[in-house]
Amino acid sequence: MTSRRAQGFTLIEVLLALVLLAAGLALAFATLRSSTAVVTRGEDMAQASERMRAVHGYLRARLASAQPIVFATDRGTLRQARFLGSPQRMRFVADLPDYLGYGGPYLHDVVADETGQLRVAFAVAQPEASLEDVDLAARGLRAERLADGLRVVRFHYRGLDADNRLGPWQDRWETSEMLPLQVKMEVEAVRGGRWPDLVVTLARSEGGAGGGALSGGNAPVLP
């Protein structure tokens, strides 16, 4: 028996060795794949977090510095627009950041479109423009994509009520002659889930329905 074993391995022994080798390689590949998935998921989460912070930082700075400058006039009622807000769109005037290469106040047209993109376009504020012309003005100039891959984007607006108290959140800002007191943005991304809500207080707001000014008038009564 000993001399026969010295001549080589049996077929069963060879098959057993191959099975053990295959099992070891499968385990190694599974471990490598799992490690790669963890690294990739971590990188995706880091990128999503960085994108969220960049979008929040940009919009926070622009909204906080929004100016009560007229950028359109309703030719029928002569009602002037200083802020227009709907669930997926905001238009207001603010200074552009230096890195965009422009100076002075510009109309900002922030849109969440049906493709899952959040973008902003810029145009020179023209008080004599009609409300219909505002769309054309903002569409034809330079636009920046803030984020994509978004499932849900909603804007909400808040002002003062008739008692000079902080009112409820609204899906639309109806008092276009004034800036809202606060703006909130809710975002849910396709990858990365829901973002923390962005809530910005506009420094030059006059409050809205109640008409209480933030500077020089009565301070709003908070709940």
C-alpha positions in Angstrom: 0.0 0.0 0.0 2.8 2.4 0.9 4.7 1.8 -2.4 1.5 2.3 -4.5 0.7 5.6 -2.7 4.2 6.8 -3.4 3.6 6.5 -7.2 0.9 9.3 -7.2 -2.5 10.5 -6.0 -5.8 8.7 -6.6 -8.6 10.3 -8.7 -10.6 10.8 -5.5 -7.8 12.7 -3.8 -7.3 14.9 -6.9 -11.0 15.7 -7.0 -11.1 16.5 -3.3 -8.2 18.8 -3.7 -9.9 20.6 -6.6 -13.1 21.0 -4.6 -11.2 22.4 -1.6 -9.3 24.8 -3.9 -12.5 26.0 -5.6 -14.2 26.5 -2.3 -11.2 28.6 -1.1 -11.2 30.7 -4.3 -15.0 31.2 -4.0 -14.6 32.4 -0.4 -11.7 34.7 -1.4 -13.7 36.2 -4.3 -16.8 36.7 -2.1 -14.7 38.5 0.6 -13.1 40.7 -2.1 -16.5 41.5 -3.6 -18.0 42.3 -0.3 -15.1 44.6 0.6 -15.3 46.3 -2.8 -19.1 46.8 -2.3 -18.5 48.3 1.2 -15.9 50.7 -0.2 -18.1 51.7 -3.2 -21.1 52.3 -0.9 -18.9 54.4 1.4 -17.7 56.5 -1.5 -21.2 56.9 -2.9 -22.4 58.1 0.6 -19.5 60.5 0.9 -20.2 61.9 -2.6 -23.9 62.3 -1.9 -23.2 64.0 1.4 -20.7 66.4 -0.2 -23.2 67.2 -3.0 -25.9 67.8 -0.4 -23.7 70.2 1.6 -22.7 72.0 -1.6 -26.3 72.5 -2.7 -27.4 73.6 0.8 -24.5 76.0 1.1 -25.1 77.6 -2.3 -28.9 78.1 -1.8 -28.5 79.2 1.8 -26.1 81.9 0.8 -28.2 83.1 -2.1 -31.5 83.1 -0.3 -30.1 84.7 2.8 -28.8 87.6 0.7 -32.0 87.9 -1.5 -32.8 91.5 -2.1 -36.3 93.2 -2.4 -35.6 94.3 -6.0 -38.4 94.3 -8.5 -37.7 92.0 -11.5 -41.1 91.9 -13.2 -44.4 93.8 -13.3 -47.8 92.5 -14.0 -48.9 94.8 -16.8 -52.6 94.3 -16.0 -52.5 95.1 -12.3 -49.1 96.8 -12.1 -48.3 94.4 -9.3 -44.5 94.2 -8.8 -42.7 90.9 -8.3 -39.8 90.7 -5.8 -40.2 86.9 -5.1 -42.1 84.2 -6.9 -42.4 80.8 -5.3 -44.1 77.5 -6.2 -43.4 73.9 -5.1 -40.8 73.3 -7.7 -39.6 76.8 -8.6 -38.3 80.0 -7.0 -37.4 83.4 -8.5 -35.7 86.1 -6.6 -32.9 88.7 -6.9 -29.5 88.3 -5.2 -25.9 89.0 -5.9 -24.0 86.3 -7.8 -20.9 84.7 -6.2 -17.6 85.9 -7.5 -16.6 82.6 -9.1 -19.4 82.9 -11.6 -17.8 85.9 -13.1 -20.7 88.4 -12.8 -21.3 91.3 -10.6 -24.3 93.0 -9.1 -27.8 91.7 -8.5 -29.2 89.1 -10.8 -32.5 87.3 -11.1 -32.1 83.7 -9.9 -34.5 81.2 -11.4 -34.2 78.0 -9.3 -36.0 75.0 -10.9 -36.5 71.4 -10.0 -37.5 69.8 -13.3 -39.1 66.5 -14.3 -35.8 64.9 -15.2 -34.7 65.0 -11.5 -32.3 67.9 -11.9 -32.1 71.0 -9.7 -30.7 73.9 -11.7 -30.5 77.7 -11.5 -30.4 80.2 -14.4 -29.5 83.8 -14.2 -30.7 87.0 -15.9 -30.3 90.7 -15.3 -33.2 92.0 -13.2 -35.5 94.2 -15.4 -38.3 95.8 -13.4 -40.2 96.7 -16.6 -40.3 93.1 -17.8 -43.7 91.3 -17.7 -44.2 88.2 -15.6 -44.3 86.2 -18.9 -41.0 87.7 -20.0 -39.3 86.6 -16.8 -39.2 83.0 -18.0 -37.7 83.9 -21.3 -35.0 86.1 -19.7 -33.9 83.4 -17.2 -34.0 80.6 -19.8 -31.6 82.2 -22.3 -28.6 83.0 -20.1 -26.1 80.9 -18.3 -27.5 78.1 -16.2 -25.8 75.9 -13.6 -26.8 72.4 -12.6 -26.8 72.1 -8.8 -27.8 68.4 -8.5 -29.3 65.6 -10.4 -30.7 62.1 -9.6 -33.4 63.7 -7.4 -36.7 61.9 -6.9 -38.5 64.7 -5.0 -37.8 68.4 -4.6 -40.3 70.7 -2.9 -40.0 74.3 -1.8 -42.1 75.8 1.0 -42.5 79.4 2.1 -43.3 81.1 5.4 -44.3 84.7 6.3 -46.1 86.5 9.1 -49.8 86.3 9.6 -52.2 89.2 10.3 -51.2 89.1 14.0 -47.6 89.5 13.2 -46.9 85.9 14.2 -45.0 83.3 12.2 -47.4 81.7 9.9 -47.7 78.1 8.5 -45.6 76.8 5.7 -47.1 77.3 2.3 -46.5 75.6 -1.0 -46.8 78.9 -2.9 -45.7 82.4 -2.1 -48.7 84.5 -3.0 -47.3 87.9 -1.7 -45.0 88.5 -4.6 -44.4 92.1 -3.6 -42.5 91.0 -0.5 -39.8 88.4 0.3 -40.9 85.5 2.5 -39.6 85.3 6.0 -38.3 81.8 5.5 -37.8 79.3 2.7 -37.6 75.5 3.2 -36.4 72.9 0.7 -37.2 69.2 1.0 -35.2 66.8 -1.2 -35.3 63.0 -1.7 -32.6 61.6 -3.9 -32.8 58.4 -5.9 -29.6 57.2 -4.3 -28.9 58.4 -0.8 -32.4 58.8 0.5 -33.8 62.0 2.0 -31.7 65.0 2.7 -32.0 67.0 5.9 -34.4 69.9 5.3 -32.9 73.2 4.4 -34.5 76.1 6.2 -33.2 79.6 5.4 -34.3 83.0 6.9 -34.2 85.8 4.4 -32.3 88.7 6.0 -34.1 91.5 4.1 -37.6 90.0 4.3 -40.5 92.2 5.3 -42.4 89.3 6.6 -45.3 88.9 4.2 -49.0 89.0 5.0 -48.7 90.8 8.3 -46.3 93.4 6.9 -44.1 93.4 10.0 -40.6 94.4 9.1 -37.6 92.6 10.4 -35.6 95.8 10.8 -37.1 99.0 12.0 -40.5 97.6 12.8 -42.1 95.3 15.2 -40.4 92.0 15.6 -42.4 88.9 14.7 -44.0 87.0 17.5 -42.8 83.4 17.4 -44.9 80.5 18.6 
